[in-house]
């Protein structure tokens, strides 16, 4: 089952549960109608965010996957989220920093493997 479908069903169950609680507590018809309108608006927003998160491409690194999912959700929520710009900038910076660290580690590992294969064992070239 797709992640977006699971999220939509969870939101629908939550909405139904809230609706039942409000009905049993004695809300007026106007309050229920207002709540229904608000829930319809939120449900559409959640569906938009869930779709954006589901379309994001992910890699083997779980930390980067989480940050990319958060970034996709933030971008999708920008029309109704006043904090989307600073949050998105922060997430972009974190992703860039982690990617740079990953590349640096990968380069260091390749250099160490090269040194071991050539028998230098960390000594400068020309000395044995």
N, CA, C and O atoms as CSV, one atom per row, in Angstrom:
chain,resi,resn,atom,element,x,y,z
A,1,UNK,N,N,0.849,-1.167,0.000
A,1,UNK,CA,C,0.000,0.000,0.000
A,1,UNK,C,C,0.901,1.239,0.000
A,1,UNK,O,O,1.922,1.264,0.688
A,2,UNK,N,N,0.535,2.244,-0.753
A,2,UNK,CA,C,1.342,3.452,-0.871
A,2,UNK,C,C,1.290,4.265,0.417
A,2,UNK,O,O,0.308,4.236,1.159
A,3,UNK,N,N,2.378,4.989,0.657
A,3,UNK,CA,C,2.484,5.798,1.855
A,3,UNK,C,C,1.409,6.884,1.877
A,3,UNK,O,O,0.838,7.164,2.931
A,4,UNK,N,N,1.129,7.493,0.735
A,4,UNK,CA,C,0.135,8.564,0.687
A,4,UNK,C,C,-1.264,8.028,0.995
A,4,UNK,O,O,-2.070,8.721,1.616
A,5,UNK,N,N,-1.552,6.801,0.564
A,5,UNK,CA,C,-2.850,6.197,0.857
A,5,UNK,C,C,-2.992,5.941,2.351
A,5,UNK,O,O,-4.057,6.168,2.924
A,6,UNK,N,N,-1.933,5.474,2.975
A,6,UNK,CA,C,-1.953,5.213,4.419
A,6,UNK,C,C,-2.166,6.524,5.177
A,6,UNK,O,O,-2.926,6.569,6.145
A,7,UNK,N,N,-1.501,7.578,4.739
A,7,UNK,CA,C,-1.639,8.874,5.411
A,7,UNK,C,C,-3.061,9.395,5.255
A,7,UNK,O,O,-3.654,9.893,6.212
A,8,UNK,N,N,-3.608,9.277,4.046
A,8,UNK,CA,C,-4.978,9.751,3.820
A,8,UNK,C,C,-5.974,8.997,4.689
A,8,UNK,O,O,-6.875,9.603,5.268
A,9,UNK,N,N,-5.817,7.678,4.783
A,9,UNK,CA,C,-6.735,6.885,5.613
A,9,UNK,C,C,-6.603,7.255,7.082
A,9,UNK,O,O,-7.603,7.333,7.796
A,10,UNK,N,N,-5.378,7.483,7.537
A,10,UNK,CA,C,-5.173,7.871,8.932
A,10,UNK,C,C,-5.831,9.207,9.223
A,10,UNK,O,O,-6.452,9.380,10.271
A,11,UNK,N,N,-5.701,10.151,8.306
A,11,UNK,CA,C,-6.326,11.464,8.490
A,11,UNK,C,C,-7.840,11.323,8.493
A,11,UNK,O,O,-8.523,11.954,9.300
A,12,UNK,N,N,-8.361,10.505,7.603
A,12,UNK,CA,C,-9.805,10.301,7.551
A,12,UNK,C,C,-10.325,9.687,8.852
A,12,UNK,O,O,-11.372,10.097,9.351
A,13,UNK,N,N,-9.613,8.721,9.399
A,13,UNK,CA,C,-10.018,8.115,10.674
A,13,UNK,C,C,-9.969,9.139,11.800
A,13,UNK,O,O,-10.851,9.180,12.657
A,14,UNK,N,N,-8.924,9.964,11.786
A,14,UNK,CA,C,-8.801,10.995,12.805
A,14,UNK,C,C,-9.960,11.988,12.709
A,14,UNK,O,O,-10.542,12.375,13.723
A,15,UNK,N,N,-10.285,12.389,11.497
A,15,UNK,CA,C,-11.379,13.335,11.274
A,15,UNK,C,C,-12.697,12.726,11.744
A,15,UNK,O,O,-13.495,13.394,12.400
A,16,UNK,N,N,-12.921,11.467,11.411
A,16,UNK,CA,C,-14.162,10.802,11.826
A,16,UNK,C,C,-14.244,10.707,13.348
A,16,UNK,O,O,-15.309,10.916,13.928
A,17,UNK,N,N,-13.131,10.394,13.988
A,17,UNK,CA,C,-13.100,10.313,15.448
A,17,UNK,C,C,-13.394,11.658,16.092
A,17,UNK,O,O,-14.160,11.738,17.053
A,18,UNK,N,N,-12.791,12.707,15.567
A,18,UNK,CA,C,-13.052,14.058,16.087
A,18,UNK,C,C,-14.511,14.442,15.904
A,18,UNK,O,O,-15.121,15.041,16.790
A,19,UNK,N,N,-15.063,14.095,14.755
A,19,UNK,CA,C,-16.457,14.406,14.480
A,19,UNK,C,C,-17.376,13.718,15.500
A,19,UNK,O,O,-18.307,14.335,16.019
A,20,UNK,N,N,-17.110,12.449,15.778
A,20,UNK,CA,C,-17.930,11.725,16.748
A,20,UNK,C,C,-17.806,12.329,18.149
A,20,UNK,O,O,-18.797,12.437,18.872
A,21,UNK,N,N,-16.603,12.716,18.523
A,21,UNK,CA,C,-16.410,13.318,19.846
A,21,UNK,C,C,-17.199,14.620,19.953
A,21,UNK,O,O,-17.840,14.877,20.972
A,22,UNK,N,N,-17.154,15.438,18.907
A,22,UNK,CA,C,-17.900,16.698,18.947
A,22,UNK,C,C,-19.404,16.457,18.971
A,22,UNK,O,O,-20.145,17.209,19.605
A,23,UNK,N,N,-19.852,15.422,18.290
A,23,UNK,CA,C,-21.287,15.123,18.300
A,23,UNK,C,C,-21.750,14.706,19.691
A,23,UNK,O,O,-22.826,15.115,20.127
A,24,UNK,N,N,-20.967,13.911,20.386
A,24,UNK,CA,C,-21.358,13.423,21.709
A,24,UNK,C,C,-21.218,14.491,22.788
A,24,UNK,O,O,-21.820,14.363,23.855
A,25,UNK,N,N,-20.454,15.519,22.540
A,25,UNK,CA,C,-20.296,16.571,23.556
A,25,UNK,C,C,-21.362,17.643,23.455
A,25,UNK,O,O,-21.390,18.546,24.291
A,26,UNK,N,N,-22.230,17.582,22.476
A,26,UNK,CA,C,-23.355,18.502,22.388
A,26,UNK,C,C,-23.071,19.770,21.609
A,26,UNK,O,O,-23.533,20.844,21.995
A,27,UNK,N,N,-22.332,19.673,20.536
A,27,UNK,CA,C,-22.060,20.849,19.701
A,27,UNK,C,C,-23.321,21.255,18.957
A,27,UNK,O,O,-24.189,20.428,18.676
A,28,UNK,N,N,-23.406,22.524,18.648
A,28,UNK,CA,C,-24.542,23.009,17.866
A,28,UNK,C,C,-24.310,22.685,16.392
A,28,UNK,O,O,-23.206,22.325,15.984
A,29,UNK,N,N,-25.364,22.819,15.614
A,29,UNK,CA,C,-25.259,22.536,14.182
A,29,UNK,C,C,-24.282,23.453,13.487
A,29,UNK,O,O,-23.557,23.027,12.589
A,30,UNK,N,N,-24.254,24.715,13.896
A,30,UNK,CA,C,-23.324,25.671,13.292
A,30,UNK,C,C,-21.878,25.280,13.573
A,30,UNK,O,O,-21.033,25.342,12.680
A,31,UNK,N,N,-21.587,24.875,14.812
A,31,UNK,CA,C,-20.229,24.466,15.175
A,31,UNK,C,C,-19.796,23.246,14.370
A,31,UNK,O,O,-18.651,23.163,13.927
A,32,UNK,N,N,-20.706,22.309,14.185
A,32,UNK,CA,C,-20.385,21.110,13.417
A,32,UNK,C,C,-20.155,21.469,11.952
A,32,UNK,O,O,-19.238,20.939,11.325
A,33,UNK,N,N,-20.965,22.351,11.407
A,33,UNK,CA,C,-20.796,22.774,10.015
A,33,UNK,C,C,-19.465,23.501,9.840
A,33,UNK,O,O,-18.756,23.261,8.863
A,34,UNK,N,N,-19.122,24.376,10.764
A,34,UNK,CA,C,-17.842,25.087,10.706
A,34,UNK,C,C,-16.681,24.103,10.798
A,34,UNK,O,O,-15.699,24.208,10.064
A,35,UNK,N,N,-16.812,23.149,11.709
A,35,UNK,CA,C,-15.771,22.133,11.854
A,35,UNK,C,C,-15.649,21.307,10.583
A,35,UNK,O,O,-14.538,20.985,10.162
A,36,UNK,N,N,-16.770,20.961,9.968
A,36,UNK,CA,C,-16.737,20.206,8.719
A,36,UNK,C,C,-16.036,20.964,7.607
A,36,UNK,O,O,-15.276,20.377,6.837
A,37,UNK,N,N,-16.286,22.267,7.517
A,37,UNK,CA,C,-15.621,23.086,6.512
A,37,UNK,C,C,-14.112,23.147,6.749
A,37,UNK,O,O,-13.317,23.024,5.817
A,38,UNK,N,N,-13.735,23.337,8.011
A,38,UNK,CA,C,-12.308,23.385,8.341
A,38,UNK,C,C,-11.635,22.043,8.046
A,38,UNK,O,O,-10.515,22.005,7.536
A,39,UNK,N,N,-12.310,20.963,8.362
A,39,UNK,CA,C,-11.735,19.641,8.103
A,39,UNK,C,C,-11.573,19.386,6.613
A,39,UNK,O,O,-10.602,18.756,6.195
A,40,UNK,N,N,-12.513,19.867,5.808
A,40,UNK,CA,C,-12.393,19.713,4.353
A,40,UNK,C,C,-11.175,20.465,3.833
A,40,UNK,O,O,-10.449,19.963,2.975
A,41,UNK,N,N,-10.953,21.668,4.353
A,41,UNK,CA,C,-9.782,22.446,3.946
A,41,UNK,C,C,-8.491,21.733,4.342
A,41,UNK,O,O,-7.563,21.623,3.540
A,42,UNK,N,N,-8.438,21.256,5.571
A,42,UNK,CA,C,-7.230,20.590,6.065
A,42,UNK,C,C,-6.983,19.291,5.316
A,42,UNK,O,O,-5.838,18.959,5.011
A,43,UNK,N,N,-8.042,18.557,5.018
A,43,UNK,CA,C,-7.884,17.284,4.321
A,43,UNK,C,C,-7.263,17.492,2.938
A,43,UNK,O,O,-6.418,16.704,2.512
A,44,UNK,N,N,-7.674,18.537,2.247
A,44,UNK,CA,C,-7.080,18.845,0.949
A,44,UNK,C,C,-5.615,19.212,1.073
A,44,UNK,O,O,-4.799,18.821,0.239
A,45,UNK,N,N,-5.277,19.969,2.120
A,45,UNK,CA,C,-3.885,20.358,2.347
A,45,UNK,C,C,-3.025,19.147,2.681
A,45,UNK,O,O,-1.903,19.020,2.189
A,46,UNK,N,N,-3.549,18.265,3.513
A,46,UNK,CA,C,-2.800,17.061,3.885
A,46,UNK,C,C,-2.590,16.172,2.664
A,46,UNK,O,O,-1.522,15.582,2.500
A,47,UNK,N,N,-3.588,16.077,1.822
A,47,UNK,CA,C,-3.455,15.265,0.607
A,47,UNK,C,C,-2.375,15.836,-0.307
A,47,UNK,O,O,-1.612,15.083,-0.912
A,48,UNK,N,N,-2.306,17.158,-0.410
A,48,UNK,CA,C,-1.281,17.796,-1.237
A,48,UNK,C,C,0.111,17.501,-0.698
A,48,UNK,O,O,1.016,17.165,-1.460
A,49,UNK,N,N,0.283,17.626,0.612
A,49,UNK,CA,C,1.582,17.368,1.232
A,49,UNK,C,C,1.955,15.890,1.104
A,49,UNK,O,O,3.100,15.563,0.792
A,50,UNK,N,N,0.993,15.001,1.344
A,50,UNK,CA,C,1.264,13.567,1.244
A,50,UNK,C,C,1.665,13.169,-0.168
A,50,UNK,O,O,2.542,12.326,-0.356
A,51,UNK,N,N,1.025,13.773,-1.157
A,51,UNK,CA,C,1.371,13.472,-2.547
A,51,UNK,C,C,2.794,13.932,-2.865
A,51,UNK,O,O,3.537,13.224,-3.544
A,52,UNK,N,N,3.168,15.100,-2.383
A,52,UNK,CA,C,4.524,15.621,-2.627
A,52,UNK,C,C,5.579,14.747,-1.954
A,52,UNK,O,O,6.630,14.479,-2.536
A,53,UNK,N,N,5.303,14.306,-0.739
A,53,UNK,CA,C,6.247,13.443,-0.029
A,53,UNK,C,C,6.357,12.092,-0.722
A,53,UNK,O,O,7.444,11.519,-0.785
A,54,UNK,N,N,5.257,11.580,-1.238
A,54,UNK,CA,C,5.267,10.296,-1.934
A,54,UNK,C,C,6.015,10.331,-3.255
A,54,UNK,O,O,6.576,9.319,-3.674
A,55,UNK,N,N,6.031,11.489,-3.924
A,55,UNK,CA,C,6.705,11.601,-5.222
A,55,UNK,C,C,8.205,11.836,-5.100
A,55,UNK,O,O,8.933,11.720,-6.086
A,56,UNK,N,N,8.676,12.165,-3.892
A,56,UNK,CA,C,10.097,12.443,-3.683
A,56,UNK,C,C,10.927,11.186,-3.944
A,56,UNK,O,O,10.519,10.088,-3.567
A,57,UNK,N,N,12.089,11.338,-4.586
A,57,UNK,CA,C,12.982,10.196,-4.804
A,57,UNK,C,C,13.902,10.058,-3.600
A,57,UNK,O,O,14.427,11.045,-3.084
A,58,UNK,N,N,14.086,8.839,-3.168
A,58,UNK,CA,C,14.866,8.571,-1.967
A,58,UNK,C,C,16.056,7.684,-2.300
A,58,UNK,O,O,16.048,6.954,-3.291
A,59,UNK,N,N,17.083,7.761,-1.451
A,59,UNK,CA,C,18.301,6.980,-1.629
A,59,UNK,C,C,18.523,6.039,-0.461
A,59,UNK,O,O,17.602,5.789,0.316
A,60,UNK,N,N,19.738,5.514,-0.324
A,60,UNK,CA,C,20.004,4.546,0.734
A,60,UNK,C,C,20.203,5.167,2.123
A,60,UNK,O,O,20.082,4.460,3.123
A,61,UNK,N,N,20.501,6.458,2.209
A,61,UNK,CA,C,20.770,7.102,3.492
A,61,UNK,C,C,19.458,7.546,4.139
A,61,UNK,O,O,18.753,8.401,3.603
A,62,UNK,N,N,19.134,6.962,5.291
A,62,UNK,CA,C,17.857,7.236,5.950
A,62,UNK,C,C,17.765,8.670,6.458
A,62,UNK,O,O,16.687,9.264,6.425
A,63,UNK,N,N,18.867,9.234,6.924
A,63,UNK,CA,C,18.845,10.601,7.420
A,63,UNK,C,C,18.526,11.573,6.288
A,63,UNK,O,O,17.696,12.469,6.445
A,64,UNK,N,N,19.186,11.393,5.158
A,64,UNK,CA,C,18.901,12.246,4.000
A,64,UNK,C,C,17.478,12.020,3.497
A,64,UNK,O,O,16.818,12.965,3.065
A,65,UNK,N,N,17.004,10.790,3.549
A,65,UNK,CA,C,15.626,10.506,3.123
A,65,UNK,C,C,14.626,11.268,3.984
A,65,UNK,O,O,13.665,11.841,3.470
A,66,UNK,N,N,14.855,11.274,5.291
A,66,UNK,CA,C,13.968,11.990,6.199
A,66,UNK,C,C,13.985,13.485,5.893
A,66,UNK,O,O,12.933,14.118,5.812
A,67,UNK,N,N,15.176,14.044,5.723
A,67,UNK,CA,C,15.285,15.469,5.425
A,67,UNK,C,C,14.655,15.819,4.077
A,67,UNK,O,O,14.025,16.868,3.941
A,68,UNK,N,N,14.821,14.949,3.088
A,68,UNK,CA,C,14.205,15.204,1.776
A,68,UNK,C,C,12.682,15.120,1.859
A,68,UNK,O,O,11.986,15.892,1.200
A,69,UNK,N,N,12.158,14.191,2.662
A,69,UNK,CA,C,10.702,14.100,2.839
A,69,UNK,C,C,10.179,15.347,3.542
A,69,UNK,O,O,9.135,15.881,3.166
A,70,UNK,N,N,10.899,15.815,4.563
A,70,UNK,CA,C,10.498,17.042,5.248
A,70,UNK,C,C,10.547,18.237,4.298
A,70,UNK,O,O,9.668,19.098,4.319
A,71,UNK,N,N,11.587,18.276,3.467
A,71,UNK,CA,C,11.719,19.375,2.511
A,71,UNK,C,C,10.571,19.351,1.493
A,71,UNK,O,O,10.007,20.398,1.174
A,72,UNK,N,N,10.229,18.180,0.989
A,72,UNK,CA,C,9.119,18.066,0.027
A,72,UNK,C,C,7.801,18.489,0.664
A,72,UNK,O,O,6.995,19.172,0.032
A,73,UNK,N,N,7.583,18.087,1.905
A,73,UNK,CA,C,6.368,18.491,2.611
A,73,UNK,C,C,6.317,19.986,2.862
A,73,UNK,O,O,5.257,20.604,2.765
A,74,UNK,N,N,7.458,20.561,3.182
A,74,UNK,CA,C,7.515,22.005,3.419
A,74,UNK,C,C,7.233,22.785,2.142
A,74,UNK,O,O,6.498,23.772,2.158
A,75,UNK,N,N,7.820,22.338,1.039
A,75,UNK,CA,C,7.576,23.023,-0.243
A,75,UNK,C,C,6.099,22.915,-0.618
A,75,UNK,O,O,5.506,23.886,-1.088
A,76,UNK,N,N,5.508,21.746,-0.413
A,76,UNK,CA,C,4.095,21.560,-0.762
A,76,UNK,C,C,3.174,22.383,0.134
A,76,UNK,O,O,2.082,22.766,-0.286
A,77,UNK,N,N,3.608,22.658,1.367
A,77,UNK,CA,C,2.764,23.416,2.292
A,77,UNK,C,C,3.000,24.925,2.206
A,77,UNK,O,O,2.394,25.683,2.963
A,78,UNK,N,N,3.858,25.366,1.311
A,78,UNK,CA,C,4.200,26.792,1.260
A,78,UNK,C,C,3.009,27.724,1.002
A,78,UNK,O,O,3.029,28.847,1.506
A,79,UNK,N,N,1.971,27.329,0.247
A,79,UNK,CA,C,0.854,28.268,0.066
A,79,UNK,C,C,0.108,28.595,1.362
A,79,UNK,O,O,-0.490,29.667,1.462
A,80,UNK,N,N,0.127,27.715,2.340
A,80,UNK,CA,C,-0.615,27.948,3.575
A,80,UNK,C,C,0.256,27.888,4.822
A,80,UNK,O,O,-0.266,27.971,5.934
A,81,UNK,N,N,1.564,27.745,4.668
A,81,UNK,CA,C,2.493,27.678,5.801
A,81,UNK,C,C,3.374,28.922,5.794
A,81,UNK,O,O,4.228,29.058,4.919
A,82,UNK,N,N,3.189,29.833,6.749
A,82,UNK,CA,C,3.992,31.057,6.738
A,82,UNK,C,C,5.469,30.816,7.065
A,82,UNK,O,O,6.302,31.682,6.797
A,83,UNK,N,N,5.800,29.685,7.624
A,83,UNK,CA,C,7.186,29.391,7.999
A,83,UNK,C,C,7.894,28.504,6.975
A,83,UNK,O,O,8.999,28.027,7.233
A,84,UNK,N,N,7.282,28.280,5.838
A,84,UNK,CA,C,7.845,27.364,4.845
A,84,UNK,C,C,9.185,27.851,4.310
A,84,UNK,O,O,10.082,27.038,4.089
A,85,UNK,N,N,9.346,29.145,4.098
A,85,UNK,CA,C,10.591,29.657,3.532
A,85,UNK,C,C,11.779,29.457,4.470
A,85,UNK,O,O,12.786,28.900,4.032
A,86,UNK,N,N,11.723,29.881,5.743
A,86,UNK,CA,C,12.887,29.642,6.607
A,86,UNK,C,C,13.139,28.167,6.892
A,86,UNK,O,O,14.287,27.734,6.982
A,87,UNK,N,N,12.066,27.400,7.033
A,87,UNK,CA,C,12.247,25.962,7.271
A,87,UNK,C,C,12.873,25.305,6.047
A,87,UNK,O,O,13.783,24.487,6.178
A,88,UNK,N,N,12.393,25.658,4.862
A,88,UNK,CA,C,12.940,25.105,3.622
A,88,UNK,C,C,14.406,25.474,3.445
A,88,UNK,O,O,15.209,24.646,3.016
A,89,UNK,N,N,14.759,26.714,3.775
A,89,UNK,CA,C,16.161,27.132,3.669
A,89,UNK,C,C,17.040,26.344,4.633
A,89,UNK,O,O,18.145,25.934,4.278
A,90,UNK,N,N,16.559,26.138,5.831
A,90,UNK,CA,C,17.319,25.354,6.815
A,90,UNK,C,C,17.490,23.908,6.380
A,90,UNK,O,O,18.577,23.344,6.506
A,91,UNK,N,N,16.427,23.309,5.872
A,91,UNK,CA,C,16.507,21.922,5.407
A,91,UNK,C,C,17.442,21.798,4.206
A,91,UNK,O,O,18.191,20.827,4.102
A,92,UNK,N,N,17.401,22.772,3.303
A,92,UNK,CA,C,18.301,22.754,2.149
A,92,UNK,C,C,19.752,22.839,2.607
A,92,UNK,O,O,20.618,22.140,2.080
A,93,UNK,N,N,20.016,23.699,3.592
A,93,UNK,CA,C,21.373,23.808,4.137
A,93,UNK,C,C,21.836,22.521,4.796
A,93,UNK,O,O,22.979,22.103,4.612
A,94,UNK,N,N,20.959,21.893,5.559
A,94,UNK,CA,C,21.313,20.619,6.206
A,94,UNK,C,C,21.596,19.531,5.175
A,94,UNK,O,O,22.563,18.780,5.309
A,95,UNK,N,N,20.765,19.449,4.162
A,95,UNK,CA,C,20.960,18.438,3.122
A,95,UNK,C,C,22.270,18.677,2.396
A,95,UNK,O,O,23.015,17.733,2.133
A,96,UNK,N,N,22.562,19.933,2.068
A,96,UNK,CA,C,23.821,20.249,1.375
A,96,UNK,C,C,25.026,19.902,2.245
A,96,UNK,O,O,26.015,19.361,1.750
A,97,UNK,N,N,24.947,20.210,3.534
A,97,UNK,CA,C,26.049,19.904,4.437
A,97,UNK,C,C,26.271,18.392,4.550
A,97,UNK,O,O,27.409,17.925,4.501
A,98,UNK,N,N,25.197,17.639,4.699
A,98,UNK,CA,C,25.332,16.181,4.806
A,98,UNK,C,C,25.850,15.565,3.509
A,98,UNK,O,O,26.645,14.626,3.542
A,99,UNK,N,N,25.406,16.086,2.374
A,99,UNK,CA,C,25.920,15.596,1.088
A,99,UNK,C,C,27.417,15.880,0.959
A,99,UNK,O,O,28.170,15.028,0.487
A,100,UNK,N,N,27.854,17.075,1.377
A,100,UNK,CA,C,29.277,17.419,1.310
A,100,UNK,C,C,30.099,16.523,2.226
A,100,UNK,O,O,31.179,16.073,1.844
A,101,UNK,N,N,29.602,16.263,3.422
A,101,UNK,CA,C,30.312,15.366,4.337
A,101,UNK,C,C,30.386,13.949,3.783
A,101,UNK,O,O,31.407,13.274,3.919
A,102,UNK,N,N,29.310,13.507,3.163
A,102,UNK,CA,C,29.300,12.166,2.572
A,102,UNK,C,C,30.321,12.069,1.441
A,102,UNK,O,O,31.042,11.077,1.333
A,103,UNK,N,N,30.381,13.101,0.601
A,103,UNK,CA,C,31.352,13.102,-0.496
A,103,UNK,C,C,32.782,13.133,0.032
A,103,UNK,O,O,33.659,12.453,-0.499
A,104,UNK,N,N,33.011,13.916,1.067
A,104,UNK,CA,C,34.354,14.002,1.649
A,104,UNK,C,C,34.769,12.651,2.223
A,104,UNK,O,O,35.898,12.204,2.024
A,105,UNK,N,N,33.859,12.012,2.928
A,105,UNK,CA,C,34.156,10.694,3.496
A,105,UNK,C,C,34.438,9.675,2.394
A,105,UNK,O,O,35.353,8.861,2.510
A,106,UNK,N,N,33.658,9.728,1.344
A,106,UNK,CA,C,33.846,8.811,0.224
A,106,UNK,C,C,35.207,9.039,-0.434
A,106,UNK,O,O,35.894,8.076,-0.776
A,107,UNK,N,N,35.605,10.301,-0.614
A,107,UNK,CA,C,36.917,10.615,-1.188
A,107,UNK,C,C,38.048,10.156,-0.294
A,107,UNK,O,O,39.042,9.619,-0.782
A,108,UNK,N,N,37.914,10.359,1.008
A,108,UNK,CA,C,38.939,9.915,1.955
A,108,UNK,C,C,39.073,8.399,1.939
A,108,UNK,O,O,40.180,7.864,2.003
A,109,UNK,N,N,37.956,7.721,1.855
A,109,UNK,CA,C,37.987,6.257,1.818
A,109,UNK,C,C,38.679,5.764,0.546
A,109,UNK,O,O,39.482,4.832,0.593
A,110,UNK,N,N,38.362,6.393,-0.592
A,110,UNK,CA,C,39.010,5.992,-1.845
A,110,UNK,C,C,40.518,6.252,-1.785
A,110,UNK,O,O,41.309,5.441,-2.267
A,111,UNK,N,N,40.914,7.382,-1.194
A,111,UNK,CA,C,42.340,7.702,-1.083
A,111,UNK,C,C,43.043,6.666,-0.200
A,111,UNK,O,O,44.136,6.210,-0.537
A,112,UNK,N,N,42.432,6.295,0.913
A,112,UNK,CA,C,43.037,5.310,1.812
A,112,UNK,C,C,43.147,3.950,1.126
A,112,UNK,O,O,44.153,3.258,1.278
A,113,UNK,N,N,42.123,3.568,0.378
A,113,UNK,CA,C,42.185,2.296,-0.344
A,113,UNK,C,C,43.288,2.322,-1.393
A,113,UNK,O,O,43.988,1.327,-1.587
A,114,UNK,N,N,43.445,3.445,-2.064
A,114,UNK,CA,C,44.500,3.591,-3.065
A,114,UNK,C,C,45.880,3.461,-2.413
A,114,UNK,O,O,46.761,2.789,-2.949
A,115,UNK,N,N,46.062,4.097,-1.268
A,115,UNK,CA,C,47.337,4.026,-0.556
A,115,UNK,C,C,47.637,2.595,-0.111
A,115,UNK,O,O,48.779,2.142,-0.192
A,116,UNK,N,N,46.631,1.902,0.348
A,116,UNK,CA,C,46.840,0.516,0.786
A,116,UNK,C,C,47.173,-0.397,-0.391
A,116,UNK,O,O,48.025,-1.277,-0.273
A,117,UNK,N,N,46.507,-0.192,-1.521
A,117,UNK,CA,C,46.780,-1.012,-2.697
A,117,UNK,C,C,48.188,-0.788,-3.242
A,117,UNK,O,O,48.817,-1.723,-3.738
A,118,UNK,N,N,48.675,0.415,-3.155
A,118,UNK,CA,C,49.998,0.735,-3.691
A,118,UNK,C,C,51.125,0.476,-2.699
A,118,UNK,O,O,52.296,0.662,-3.030
A,119,UNK,N,N,50.790,0.057,-1.510
A,119,UNK,CA,C,51.808,-0.312,-0.528
A,119,UNK,C,C,52.506,0.851,0.142
A,119,UNK,O,O,53.570,0.653,0.729
A,120,UNK,N,N,51.964,2.047,0.085
A,120,UNK,CA,C,52.596,3.184,0.726
A,120,UNK,C,C,52.335,3.224,2.230
A,120,UNK,O,O,53.153,3.747,2.986
A,121,UNK,N,N,51.233,2.690,2.656
A,121,UNK,CA,C,50.849,2.637,4.049
A,121,UNK,C,C,50.946,4.000,4.727
A,121,UNK,O,O,51.354,4.090,5.885
A,122,UNK,N,N,50.584,5.026,4.034
A,122,UNK,CA,C,50.546,6.354,4.627
A,122,UNK,C,C,51.857,7.106,4.564
A,122,UNK,O,O,51.915,8.249,5.018
A,123,UNK,N,N,52.908,6.524,4.027
A,123,UNK,CA,C,54.195,7.230,3.937
A,123,UNK,C,C,54.227,8.089,2.671
A,123,UNK,O,O,53.564,7.761,1.687
A,124,UNK,N,N,54.979,9.164,2.686
A,124,UNK,CA,C,55.054,9.997,1.478
A,124,UNK,C,C,55.653,9.199,0.312
A,124,UNK,O,O,56.425,8.266,0.533
A,125,UNK,N,N,55.300,9.561,-0.927
A,125,UNK,CA,C,55.839,8.837,-2.093
A,125,UNK,C,C,57.359,8.919,-2.154
A,125,UNK,O,O,57.934,9.970,-1.871
A,126,UNK,N,N,58.005,7.840,-2.514
A,126,UNK,CA,C,59.459,7.794,-2.654
A,126,UNK,C,C,60.190,7.274,-1.431
A,126,UNK,O,O,61.363,6.915,-1.529
A,127,UNK,N,N,59.521,7.221,-0.264
A,127,UNK,CA,C,60.158,6.705,0.961
A,127,UNK,C,C,59.564,5.354,1.287
A,127,UNK,O,O,58.367,5.122,1.117
A,128,UNK,N,N,60.418,4.471,1.755
A,128,UNK,CA,C,59.946,3.120,2.068
A,128,UNK,C,C,60.256,2.737,3.475
A,128,UNK,O,O,59.925,1.630,3.900
